[in-house]
Amino acid sequence: MKKILIVEDQVDVLKLLEMVLRAEDRKILLTESGEKALEVAQETRPEVVLLDIMLSGGIDGYEVARSLKNDPRTANCSIIVMTAKVQEQDKLEALEAGADEFIGKPFNIEDLKNKVMRFLE
């Protein structure tokens, strides 16, 4: 079963993404913090991580991405960064941190689903 980890501190967005991406052949894992995201990813090794950059609390999405890519247990997961920070510099920073794909908020649901599906194939 394919696993998708969604890291988003806005609960309404988190629940929307869970609803949109849910399927019989997928397990959706949810967390609101960067610290918890690292724990969950190390334990479950998801194929795809949907990662918000601006997380409340401790570490931000850039640090989560770097940590995931530097850990042998999670280095192969695909990271899709979702953020309202859509300047070219923000995109470059996300890609340098380890993101495989970048999508700006607000995003088109179908576009997001297509990006996720591409990494699950």
C-alpha positions in Angstrom: 0.0 0.0 0.0 1.4 3.4 -1.0 1.7 6.0 1.8 1.3 9.7 1.5 2.4 11.9 4.4 0.7 15.3 4.5 2.4 18.0 6.6 0.2 21.1 7.0 -0.5 23.2 10.1 -3.9 24.5 8.8 -6.3 21.8 9.9 -9.0 22.6 7.2 -6.4 22.3 4.4 -5.0 19.1 6.0 -8.5 17.5 6.0 -9.3 18.7 2.5 -6.1 17.1 1.2 -6.8 13.9 3.1 -10.3 13.7 1.5 -9.0 14.4 -2.0 -6.1 12.0 -2.0 -7.8 9.1 -0.1 -8.1 5.8 -2.1 -8.2 2.1 -1.4 -4.6 1.6 -2.4 -3.3 4.5 -0.4 -2.7 5.2 3.3 -2.8 8.9 4.2 -0.8 10.0 7.2 -1.4 13.4 8.7 0.6 15.7 10.9 0.6 19.4 11.7 4.3 19.9 12.8 7.7 19.5 11.3 9.0 17.5 14.2 6.2 15.0 14.1 6.5 14.8 10.3 10.1 13.5 10.7 9.0 10.9 13.3 6.2 9.6 11.2 8.3 9.6 8.0 11.1 7.6 9.7 8.6 5.1 11.1 6.4 4.7 7.9 8.7 5.6 5.0 6.1 7.2 2.8 6.4 7.3 -1.0 5.3 11.0 -1.1 5.4 13.8 1.4 3.2 16.8 0.8 5.0 19.5 2.8 3.9 23.0 3.7 6.8 25.4 4.2 5.4 27.7 6.8 4.7 25.4 9.8 3.8 26.7 13.2 6.1 25.8 16.0 9.7 24.5 15.7 11.1 23.6 12.4 9.9 24.8 9.0 9.3 22.8 5.8 12.7 23.6 4.4 14.4 21.9 7.4 12.0 19.0 7.2 12.9 18.5 3.5 16.6 18.7 4.2 16.3 16.2 7.1 14.2 13.7 5.0 16.7 13.8 2.1 19.7 13.4 4.5 18.2 10.4 6.3 18.9 7.0 4.6 15.5 5.8 5.8 13.6 8.6 4.0 16.0 9.8 1.3 14.0 8.2 -1.5 10.6 9.7 -0.7 9.3 12.3 -3.1 8.7 15.7 -1.6 6.1 18.1 -3.0 6.3 21.5 -1.4 3.0 23.5 -1.0 3.4 27.1 0.0 2.0 30.6 -0.3 5.6 31.8 -0.8 5.6 31.7 -4.6 8.5 33.9 -5.6 11.3 32.4 -7.7 13.7 32.5 -4.8 11.2 30.6 -2.7 11.0 27.9 -5.3 14.8 27.7 -5.6 15.1 27.4 -1.8 12.6 24.6 -1.7 14.3 22.7 -4.5 17.7 23.2 -2.9 16.3 21.8 0.4 15.3 18.6 -1.4 11.9 19.2 -2.8 11.1 17.2 -6.0 8.1 19.4 -6.9 6.8 22.8 -6.0 3.1 24.0 -6.0 1.9 27.4 -4.9 -1.1 28.1 -2.7 -3.8 28.4 -3.5 -3.5 25.4 -5.7 -5.7 23.7 -8.2 -6.8 20.3 -6.7 -6.6 18.4 -10.0 -3.1 19.8 -10.5 -2.0 18.7 -7.1 -3.6 15.2 -7.5 -1.8 14.8 -10.9 1.6 15.7 -9.3 1.0 13.2 -6.4 0.0 10.5 -8.8 3.1 11.0 -11.0 5.3 10.2 -7.9 3.2 7.2 -6.9 3.6 5.4 -10.2 
